[in-house]
Amino acid sequence: MDNKVGQYRKQAKLTQQQLAELAGTSQQQIQRIETGMVATRVELATAIAGALGAELADLFPTLKRIAKRRQKSGLPDFDLEQETLDEYESAGLDVDVRVWTVKLRLRGHQEDLFLDVSSRERARLQNYIAAEDDRIVVFETGSSSVVLNLRHLVYCHFLYDVDMDRPTIEKDEVRAFLDGLVEPLAFVVDDDGTPSEEDEGQFRRLLRSVDNLPSSDVGGQRIDFVDADDEHVYLRADDVALLEIPLWVTTQGELENSNGEHHVDEPTEHEHVSPHRPLTPEMKQTEARAWRRKDGSVIPKGPVKRGRPRKIWN
């Protein structure tokens, strides 16, 4: 899904954050668009084009070829046939303005969850649920990857809507909804970094290993990951009803590796904090204490040592 958003942004002398603010989205989303990792919803693409003073066809050149082909074939410029949607998606645009809200209730929880998904993700999820087979499924919302254990699903309602101005809210924490706990647990984590042959990243590995896994296969096992403070978290796998992982956790390293741009300034004092958390005075004091030994002596400055991500979902 090649596009010229990054090229036009640099010509306009804008940072990704500045363009995000002008277009009404997040800096992470601009990164994902520029690297072709996601198809851009048409309303957001229009806002980006307006902010850059460009036409849609300038930012997404393949649109010109699509328009010529459809005109030559006597087809309308656009329709909602899946073949047409796929064609525009290959050009980098998600032109399906239908927005689906998944309303669901988890066993033991008192409030409904509302998750916005694309038509494509709605179809995938609905097929899994209609199969009446308890499985663990992975799907994406506008801001998160979601791991859902259908064994804990009490009900699910797919609500149809067309909303051109619905905002995408970037999540800051991994949230775990557990059987028997009314409120979800929240964990601040670092992103997975750039994937390598030795280590693809702890959350990427989790998402890959559990998708479409029968719920009965995880009995007694543990989900194990390391949080931003290098502390290990263990969750009983069959008691996890839903796990919500922000998209930046699994895409940030890939984005930085592909375009060399970082979304925040590098810490100046080796601050061991997540780049997605603002550094408050209280946090600075905490970090200052963390970099002193118990006897009060200062630990020499150097790179922050990160624990090696452990195997998760055995």
KEKE-3310 file (N, C-alpha, C; in steps of 0.2 Angstrom, whole numbers, plus 5000, padded with zeros to 4 digits):
npx = (5004:5008:5011:5012:5012:5022:5032:5025:5023:5035:5040:5031:5037:5033:5032:5028:5019:5014:5007:4998:4990:4985:4977:4968:4971:4981:4999:5005:4996:4998:5011:5009:5002:5011:5020:5013:5007:4994:4978:4971:4958:4945:4940:4949:4960:4956:4957:4970:4975:4970:4977:4989:4988:4986:4980:4969:4973:4986:4992:4989:4994:4990:4976:4973:4975:4966:4954:4954:4954:4941:4933:4935:4930:4917:4911:4904:4912:4913:4907:4900:4904:4913:4925:4927:4930:4942:4950:4952:4958:4970:4976:4979:4968:4955:4939:4927:4914:4907:4904:4906:4901:4905:4896:4898:4897:4906:4908:4905:4907:4900:4897:4895:4906:4912:4917:4925:4925:4931:4922:4928:4935:4924:4916:4925:4926:4912:4910:4918:4911:4898:4900:4899:4909:4920:4933:4949:4951:4958:4957:4957:4954:4951:4962:4968:4975:4965:4963:4951:4943:4931:4924:4921:4912:4897:4887:4885:4883:4882:4883:4877:4883:4886:4898:4907:4915:4920:4931:4948:4954:4969:4976:4985:4989:4991:4977:4969:4955:4948:4941:4930:4934:4928:4933:4945:4962:4977:4991:5007:5017:5032:5035:5036:5048:5060:5057:5066:5076:5079:5071:5055:5047:5038:5023:5019:5022:5013:5000:5001:5002:4990:4979:4964:4965:4959:4949:4950:4963:4971:4970:4976:4988:4999:5000:5013:5022:5033:5033:5034:5043:5052:5047:5039:5024:5011:4997:4983:4980:4967:4958:4958:4948:4947:4960:4967:4978:4987:4989:5002:5011:5015:5018:5027:5041:5043:5039:5048:5060:5058:5056:5065:5061:5057:5044:5045:5056:5072:5076:5085:5091:5093:5080:5069:5056:5040:5039:5026:5021:5018:5031:5030:5033:5033:5036:5049:5055:5054:5061:5073:5076:5077:5088:5099:5109:5106:5114:5114:5123:5127:5122:5132:5130:5122:5116:5099:5095:5086:5075:5075:5063:5051:5046:5029:5012:5013)
npy = (4994:5007:5025:5043:5051:5053:5059:5071:5077:5080:5089:5099:5103:5098:5089:5072:5073:5086:5085:5076:5083:5093:5085:5079:5067:5053:5053:5041:5034:5042:5037:5024:5025:5031:5021:5012:5002:5001:5003:5019:5027:5034:5047:5051:5052:5062:5073:5073:5076:5089:5095:5095:5102:5095:5084:5069:5060:5063:5060:5046:5038:5027:5028:5035:5026:5016:5023:5026:5013:5008:5018:5015:5002:5004:5005:5011:5025:5021:5008:4997:4984:4969:4967:4979:4987:4980:4983:4997:4997:4991:5001:5009:5015:5015:5014:5010:5016:5011:5009:4998:4994:4984:4977:4970:4958:4952:4937:4938:4952:4968:4979:4983:4981:4992:4991:4998:4992:4988:4984:4972:4966:4965:4955:4944:4942:4939:4927:4918:4918:4914:4901:4894:4888:4887:4897:4906:4921:4934:4951:4967:4984:5001:5006:4996:4979:4965:4951:4939:4927:4916:4908:4915:4924:4932:4938:4945:4959:4966:4982:4992:5007:5023:5033:5047:5055:5049:5048:5041:5033:5033:5020:5019:5008:4991:4981:4969:4959:4949:4933:4934:4946:4962:4974:4979:4974:4984:4988:4996:4996:4993:4996:4982:4983:4982:4969:4953:4939:4931:4936:4940:4949:4951:4953:4952:4939:4933:4937:4930:4917:4913:4916:4909:4898:4884:4886:4876:4872:4880:4878:4879:4885:4899:4917:4926:4941:4955:4970:4989:4992:4982:4971:4955:4949:4938:4929:4918:4909:4903:4910:4923:4934:4944:4952:4968:4976:4990:4996:5002:4996:4984:4988:4999:4998:4992:5003:5013:5007:5006:5019:5027:5037:5044:5045:5052:5063:5058:5051:5061:5059:5045:5040:5029:5026:5023:5028:5033:5038:5054:5063:5066:5078:5070:5057:5059:5061:5048:5041:5046:5041:5028:5027:5026:5018:5007:5012:5025:5030:5035:5026:5023:5031:5024:5013:5008:4992:4980:4967:4951:4946:4934:4918:4917:4912:4897)
npz = (5000:4994:4997:4996:5007:5017:5009:5004:5017:5022:5012:5015:5027:5039:5055:5059:5071:5070:5058:5062:5071:5063:5055:5064:5070:5077:5081:5080:5071:5059:5057:5054:5042:5033:5032:5025:5032:5036:5028:5024:5031:5021:5025:5034:5026:5017:5026:5029:5016:5014:5024:5019:5008:4996:4983:4984:4975:4973:4984:4985:4972:4965:4963:4952:4942:4945:4943:4929:4924:4929:4922:4909:4909:4910:4923:4938:4948:4961:4972:4984:4982:4987:4979:4974:4985:4989:4979:4980:4993:4990:4985:4995:5002:5013:5009:5013:5022:5031:5048:5061:5077:5090:5102:5118:5131:5145:5155:5172:5172:5174:5165:5148:5134:5121:5105:5091:5075:5058:5043:5038:5048:5057:5050:5050:5064:5067:5060:5067:5080:5076:5073:5085:5093:5105:5105:5105:5099:5088:5084:5077:5082:5080:5087:5094:5097:5100:5110:5112:5122:5118:5126:5137:5133:5135:5128:5112:5101:5085:5080:5068:5060:5052:5052:5050:5057:5068:5082:5083:5097:5105:5115:5131:5139:5142:5144:5154:5155:5167:5172:5185:5191:5192:5187:5175:5174:5173:5163:5161:5148:5137:5120:5108:5101:5087:5077:5076:5070:5081:5091:5090:5098:5113:5113:5100:5098:5106:5100:5088:5092:5098:5090:5084:5092:5101:5115:5125:5124:5132:5146:5162:5159:5157:5154:5151:5153:5152:5160:5159:5169:5170:5176:5179:5173:5177:5170:5173:5159:5155:5162:5157:5150:5140:5132:5129:5118:5115:5098:5095:5103:5096:5084:5084:5084:5072:5064:5067:5063:5049:5044:5051:5060:5076:5088:5100:5109:5113:5129:5141:5153:5154:5157:5163:5157:5150:5132:5130:5140:5149:5157:5173:5187:5199:5194:5189:5201:5206:5197:5199:5211:5208:5201:5210:5222:5236:5246:5244:5234:5217:5203:5189:5174:5159:5146:5148:5155:5149:5153:5146:5135:5140:5136:5131:5133:5134)
capx = (5000:5012:5008:5017:5010:5028:5035:5022:5023:5042:5040:5028:5041:5029:5033:5022:5015:5011:5002:4993:4986:4981:4972:4964:4972:4987:5006:5006:4992:5002:5017:5007:4999:5016:5024:5009:5005:4986:4974:4969:4950:4944:4939:4956:4965:4954:4959:4977:4976:4968:4982:4995:4987:4987:4974:4970:4977:4993:4995:4988:4994:4986:4969:4972:4975:4959:4949:4955:4951:4934:4929:4936:4925:4910:4909:4904:4918:4913:4902:4901:4906:4920:4930:4929:4934:4949:4954:4954:4962:4977:4979:4980:4963:4949:4934:4921:4913:4903:4908:4903:4902:4904:4894:4899:4897:4910:4906:4907:4908:4894:4896:4896:4911:4910:4923:4923:4929:4930:4918:4932:4936:4917:4915:4929:4923:4905:4911:4920:4906:4892:4902:4897:4915:4924:4940:4952:4951:4962:4955:4959:4950:4955:4968:4971:4974:4961:4962:4945:4941:4924:4921:4919:4908:4890:4883:4888:4878:4885:4879:4879:4883:4890:4901:4913:4919:4921:4939:4952:4957:4975:4976:4991:4991:4988:4971:4967:4949:4949:4935:4929:4936:4924:4937:4951:4969:4980:4999:5011:5022:5036:5034:5040:5054:5061:5057:5072:5075:5080:5065:5050:5043:5033:5016:5018:5022:5007:4995:5002:5002:4984:4973:4960:4967:4953:4949:4952:4970:4975:4969:4981:4994:5000:5002:5019:5025:5037:5030:5039:5048:5055:5044:5036:5017:5008:4990:4981:4977:4960:4954:4958:4942:4949:4966:4968:4985:4987:4993:5009:5015:5017:5020:5031:5048:5043:5038:5055:5065:5056:5057:5070:5058:5054:5038:5046:5063:5076:5077:5091:5094:5091:5074:5066:5049:5037:5038:5019:5019:5021:5036:5028:5038:5033:5039:5056:5058:5054:5066:5080:5078:5078:5095:5103:5110:5103:5118:5114:5128:5124:5123:5135:5125:5123:5110:5094:5095:5079:5075:5074:5056:5051:5041:5022:5007:5017)
capy = (5000:5013:5031:5048:5055:5055:5064:5078:5080:5083:5095:5105:5104:5096:5083:5068:5075:5092:5083:5072:5088:5096:5080:5076:5060:5052:5053:5034:5033:5044:5033:5018:5026:5032:5015:5007:4996:5001:5007:5025:5028:5039:5053:5054:5053:5068:5078:5073:5079:5096:5098:5096:5106:5090:5080:5062:5056:5065:5056:5039:5038:5021:5030:5037:5020:5013:5027:5025:5006:5008:5022:5011:4996:5007:5004:5018:5026:5017:5004:4993:4977:4968:4967:4986:4988:4977:4987:5003:4995:4990:5008:5012:5018:5011:5018:5007:5021:5008:5007:4993:4994:4977:4978:4963:4957:4946:4934:4941:4959:4972:4984:4981:4984:4994:4991:5000:4988:4989:4979:4966:4963:4962:4949:4939:4940:4936:4920:4914:4918:4910:4894:4891:4884:4891:4898:4912:4925:4940:4955:4974:4990:5007:5008:4990:4972:4962:4944:4937:4920:4916:4904:4920:4929:4931:4940:4950:4963:4970:4988:4996:5014:5026:5039:5050:5059:5046:5048:5035:5035:5029:5018:5019:5003:4984:4980:4962:4957:4942:4930:4935:4952:4966:4979:4976:4976:4988:4987:5000:4991:4996:4992:4976:4985:4980:4961:4950:4932:4929:4939:4944:4953:4947:4953:4950:4932:4931:4937:4925:4910:4912:4917:4903:4892:4881:4888:4871:4871:4884:4876:4879:4888:4906:4922:4929:4946:4960:4977:4994:4992:4976:4967:4950:4948:4931:4928:4912:4910:4901:4915:4929:4934:4948:4956:4973:4978:4995:4995:5005:4991:4979:4992:5005:4996:4991:5009:5016:5003:5007:5026:5031:5043:5042:5049:5057:5065:5053:5054:5064:5056:5038:5039:5022:5027:5022:5034:5035:5041:5060:5062:5071:5079:5064:5052:5061:5060:5041:5038:5048:5036:5021:5026:5027:5012:5008:5016:5032:5031:5035:5021:5026:5032:5019:5011:5004:4985:4977:4959:4947:4944:4927:4914:4918:4907:4891)
capz = (5000:4994:4996:4996:5012:5020:5004:5004:5023:5022:5008:5019:5033:5045:5058:5060:5076:5067:5053:5065:5074:5058:5052:5069:5072:5082:5077:5078:5065:5053:5055:5051:5036:5029:5030:5022:5036:5036:5023:5027:5030:5016:5028:5037:5020:5015:5031:5028:5010:5015:5028:5015:5001:4990:4981:4986:4970:4973:4990:4983:4965:4962:4962:4945:4938:4946:4940:4922:4923:4930:4917:4903:4909:4911:4930:4942:4951:4967:4974:4990:4981:4990:4974:4973:4992:4989:4974:4983:4999:4988:4983:5002:5005:5015:5007:5016:5027:5037:5055:5066:5084:5093:5109:5121:5139:5147:5161:5178:5172:5175:5160:5141:5131:5115:5101:5084:5070:5051:5040:5037:5055:5059:5046:5053:5071:5067:5058:5073:5085:5073:5073:5091:5095:5110:5103:5106:5092:5088:5079:5078:5082:5077:5091:5098:5095:5105:5111:5115:5123:5117:5132:5142:5130:5137:5122:5107:5097:5080:5079:5062:5060:5047:5056:5046:5062:5075:5083:5085:5103:5106:5122:5133:5143:5141:5149:5155:5158:5170:5175:5192:5192:5189:5184:5171:5176:5168:5164:5157:5144:5132:5113:5106:5097:5080:5077:5073:5070:5088:5095:5087:5102:5117:5112:5093:5098:5109:5096:5083:5094:5101:5086:5082:5096:5105:5122:5129:5124:5136:5153:5167:5156:5160:5150:5154:5149:5156:5160:5157:5174:5169:5181:5176:5175:5175:5171:5171:5152:5154:5166:5153:5145:5135:5132:5124:5117:5110:5092:5095:5106:5091:5077:5085:5082:5064:5061:5068:5058:5042:5042:5055:5064:5083:5090:5105:5109:5117:5136:5142:5159:5154:5161:5162:5157:5143:5128:5129:5147:5150:5163:5178:5192:5203:5190:5189:5208:5207:5192:5202:5217:5205:5198:5216:5226:5243:5251:5241:5229:5211:5198:5183:5168:5154:5143:5152:5154:5148:5154:5139:5135:5141:5132:5133:5131:5133)
cpx = (5004:5008:5014:5015:5017:5032:5032:5023:5030:5043:5037:5032:5037:5032:5027:5017:5011:5006:4996:4988:4982:4975:4967:4965:4978:4994:5007:5002:4996:5008:5015:5004:5006:5020:5020:5007:4997:4984:4971:4961:4950:4943:4945:4960:4963:4957:4967:4979:4975:4974:4988:4994:4988:4980:4975:4974:4984:4996:4995:4988:4990:4979:4968:4971:4968:4954:4949:4952:4944:4930:4930:4931:4918:4907:4909:4911:4919:4907:4904:4903:4912:4926:4932:4933:4941:4953:4957:4959:4969:4980:4981:4974:4957:4943:4927:4919:4908:4907:4903:4905:4900:4902:4894:4899:4901:4907:4909:4908:4901:4892:4898:4903:4909:4916:4922:4928:4927:4925:4921:4933:4929:4915:4919:4927:4917:4906:4913:4914:4900:4894:4901:4903:4919:4931:4943:4954:4955:4959:4957:4953:4954:4962:4971:4970:4970:4961:4956:4944:4934:4921:4919:4914:4901:4885:4887:4883:4882:4880:4881:4878:4887:4892:4907:4917:4921:4929:4941:4955:4963:4975:4984:4994:4988:4983:4969:4960:4948:4942:4935:4931:4932:4928:4943:4957:4973:4988:5002:5016:5026:5034:5038:5047:5054:5061:5064:5071:5075:5074:5061:5046:5038:5026:5015:5018:5016:5001:4995:5000:4995:4978:4971:4962:4960:4954:4952:4959:4974:4974:4975:4988:4994:5002:5007:5022:5029:5034:5036:5044:5052:5053:5039:5028:5015:5001:4988:4977:4970:4955:4954:4953:4944:4956:4967:4975:4985:4992:5000:5013:5018:5019:5025:5038:5048:5043:5045:5060:5064:5057:5062:5067:5055:5049:5039:5054:5066:5077:5084:5095:5093:5085:5071:5059:5047:5037:5031:5017:5022:5025:5034:5033:5039:5037:5047:5059:5059:5060:5073:5082:5080:5085:5100:5103:5107:5107:5118:5119:5124:5126:5126:5130:5127:5116:5105:5094:5088:5080:5073:5067:5055:5045:5034:5017:5011:5013)
cpy = (5006:5020:5037:5053:5058:5060:5071:5081:5083:5089:5101:5106:5103:5090:5079:5070:5081:5090:5080:5077:5091:5092:5077:5069:5059:5052:5046:5032:5036:5040:5027:5019:5027:5026:5010:5001:4995:5005:5013:5026:5034:5046:5056:5055:5060:5074:5079:5077:5087:5099:5099:5100:5101:5087:5073:5058:5057:5060:5048:5038:5032:5023:5032:5031:5016:5017:5026:5018:5005:5012:5018:5005:4998:5006:5011:5019:5022:5014:5000:4986:4975:4968:4975:4989:4986:4981:4993:5002:4994:4996:5012:5016:5013:5015:5015:5012:5018:5007:5003:4993:4987:4978:4971:4964:4951:4943:4937:4949:4963:4977:4981:4985:4986:4995:4993:4995:4990:4983:4972:4963:4961:4956:4943:4936:4937:4929:4916:4913:4913:4903:4890:4886:4889:4892:4905:4916:4932:4945:4962:4979:4995:5008:5002:4984:4969:4954:4943:4930:4920:4912:4909:4925:4927:4933:4945:4953:4967:4976:4991:5003:5017:5033:5042:5053:5056:5046:5042:5037:5030:5027:5018:5013:4996:4983:4972:4962:4950:4940:4931:4941:4957:4972:4976:4978:4979:4988:4992:4996:4995:4992:4987:4977:4982:4972:4959:4942:4928:4930:4943:4949:4949:4947:4951:4942:4929:4931:4932:4918:4908:4912:4910:4897:4890:4883:4883:4869:4875:4883:4875:4882:4896:4910:4926:4935:4951:4967:4982:4995:4986:4971:4962:4950:4941:4931:4921:4912:4908:4906:4922:4929:4938:4952:4961:4976:4984:4994:4997:5000:4986:4982:4997:5003:4995:4998:5013:5013:5005:5014:5030:5036:5040:5047:5053:5058:5059:5056:5056:5061:5049:5036:5033:5023:5025:5028:5037:5038:5048:5060:5068:5072:5073:5058:5053:5059:5052:5038:5040:5043:5030:5021:5028:5020:5013:5012:5023:5034:5031:5030:5025:5026:5027:5017:5007:4997:4983:4969:4956:4945:4936:4924:4915:4913:4900:4886)
cpz = (5000:4993:4997:5001:5016:5016:5005:5011:5024:5018:5011:5025:5039:5048:5058:5065:5074:5062:5057:5068:5069:5055:5057:5070:5076:5077:5075:5072:5059:5052:5052:5044:5031:5027:5027:5026:5037:5030:5027:5026:5026:5020:5031:5031:5017:5019:5030:5021:5010:5019:5024:5009:4995:4989:4983:4981:4970:4979:4989:4976:4962:4960:4955:4940:4939:4943:4932:4920:4923:4924:4910:4903:4910:4918:4933:4946:4958:4969:4980:4989:4984:4985:4974:4980:4992:4985:4977:4989:4996:4986:4990:5005:5007:5014:5009:5022:5032:5043:5059:5073:5087:5101:5113:5128:5140:5154:5167:5178:5171:5169:5153:5139:5124:5111:5094:5080:5063:5049:5040:5043:5058:5056:5049:5060:5071:5065:5063:5078:5082:5073:5079:5093:5099:5108:5105:5099:5093:5083:5081:5078:5079:5081:5095:5095:5101:5105:5115:5116:5123:5122:5137:5140:5132:5131:5118:5102:5092:5078:5073:5062:5054:5050:5053:5051:5068:5076:5085:5092:5104:5113:5124:5137:5140:5146:5148:5159:5161:5172:5182:5195:5189:5185:5181:5175:5171:5169:5159:5154:5139:5125:5112:5103:5090:5080:5073:5073:5077:5092:5092:5091:5106:5115:5105:5094:5101:5104:5090:5086:5097:5096:5083:5086:5100:5112:5127:5129:5129:5144:5157:5165:5159:5154:5154:5150:5154:5155:5159:5163:5175:5175:5177:5178:5172:5176:5169:5164:5152:5158:5162:5148:5139:5136:5127:5124:5112:5104:5092:5099:5101:5085:5078:5082:5075:5061:5061:5063:5051:5040:5046:5060:5071:5084:5096:5105:5114:5124:5137:5148:5160:5158:5159:5162:5150:5139:5128:5135:5147:5157:5168:5183:5197:5200:5190:5195:5208:5203:5195:5207:5214:5203:5204:5219:5232:5247:5249:5236:5222:5206:5192:5177:5163:5151:5148:5150:5154:5149:5147:5140:5136:5136:5135:5130:5129:5128)
residu = (MET:ASP:ASN:LYS:VAL:GLY:GLN:TYR:ARG:LYS:GLN:ALA:LYS:LEU:THR:GLN:GLN:GLN:LEU:ALA:GLU:LEU:ALA:GLY:THR:SER:GLN:GLN:GLN:ILE:GLN:ARG:ILE:GLU:THR:GLY:MET:VAL:ALA:THR:ARG:VAL:GLU:LEU:ALA:THR:ALA:ILE:ALA:GLY:ALA:LEU:GLY:ALA:GLU:LEU:ALA:ASP:LEU:PHE:PRO:THR:LEU:LYS:ARG:ILE:ALA:LYS:ARG:ARG:GLN:LYS:SER:GLY:LEU:PRO:ASP:PHE:ASP:LEU:GLU:GLN:GLU:THR:LEU:ASP:GLU:TYR:GLU:SER:ALA:GLY:LEU:ASP:VAL:ASP:VAL:ARG:VAL:TRP:THR:VAL:LYS:LEU:ARG:LEU:ARG:GLY:HIS:GLN:GLU:ASP:LEU:PHE:LEU:ASP:VAL:SER:SER:ARG:GLU:ARG:ALA:ARG:LEU:GLN:ASN:TYR:ILE:ALA:ALA:GLU:ASP:ASP:ARG:ILE:VAL:VAL:PHE:GLU:THR:GLY:SER:SER:SER:VAL:VAL:LEU:ASN:LEU:ARG:HIS:LEU:VAL:TYR:CYS:HIS:PHE:LEU:TYR:ASP:VAL:ASP:MET:ASP:ARG:PRO:THR:ILE:GLU:LYS:ASP:GLU:VAL:ARG:ALA:PHE:LEU:ASP:GLY:LEU:VAL:GLU:PRO:LEU:ALA:PHE:VAL:VAL:ASP:ASP:ASP:GLY:THR:PRO:SER:GLU:GLU:ASP:GLU:GLY:GLN:PHE:ARG:ARG:LEU:LEU:ARG:SER:VAL:ASP:ASN:LEU:PRO:SER:SER:ASP:VAL:GLY:GLY:GLN:ARG:ILE:ASP:PHE:VAL:ASP:ALA:ASP:ASP:GLU:HIS:VAL:TYR:LEU:ARG:ALA:ASP:ASP:VAL:ALA:LEU:LEU:GLU:ILE:PRO:LEU:TRP:VAL:THR:THR:GLN:GLY:GLU:LEU:GLU:ASN:SER:ASN:GLY:GLU:HIS:HIS:VAL:ASP:GLU:PRO:THR:GLU:HIS:GLU:HIS:VAL:SER:PRO:HIS:ARG:PRO:LEU:THR:PRO:GLU:MET:LYS:GLN:THR:GLU:ALA:ARG:ALA:TRP:ARG:ARG:LYS:ASP:GLY:SER:VAL:ILE:PRO:LYS:GLY:PRO:VAL:LYS:ARG:GLY:ARG:PRO:ARG:LYS:ILE:TRP:ASN)
# end
